[in-house]
């Protein structure tokens, strides 16, 4: 229905920056919101940030507020995650997600990207 392909992650030093992208294809007209989650080994997947597709309203977890910025390009069906002032605690696999209006109700993410590794060293 909707396919999400994430860009490669990367390695950064503490205080550095990385930028991720996630391109959606398929039934992209149904997307109501897109977001980013992350998961460290042995830990649960946690919400990082999200953005509504039409209005571009962003939401951030407290842990990344002021450091990460989410944005979207509706024409290219792509969402971006700009990560600044990176900390070692940001090390995780980052997953892109899409909330479709034609699957479950809004607020539930229905599609997921493959995940990409972000590593921050001190």
Phi, psi and omega in degrees: 000300175231129177248138182238126180239119181267151173287169176291147176280220178174184180243132178221155173274157177306133183091350181275189184225151173217155178230128178248153174226158179216117182258129180259145176219171183093227183276062185291342179295342182273354185289126177261329180200156174227154183207177177234136174235163177218153182216122174268156181305131179078004181240163179285155175290132184238147177291137178248302183197160177209166180212135175287145189283322182278312184269342181069030179280121182267153175225142184225142168292149181302328184293340183241355182301131182089349180244322181255149176226128176257143177212164180219152175242098184299322181298325180258004180051048185230139175244145183237153174229109175267119183246115179244165179049048185296146178240155176305330179293346178280352180298123183182172167272126182259130182244131171276147180218152179231138177257113182262137180284348183253009176250261174267174178297161179298148184101351178243126181277127188256335183229148185225145174282178185282345183091143179219140186276129172241125181236129180240123181256154179261000000 
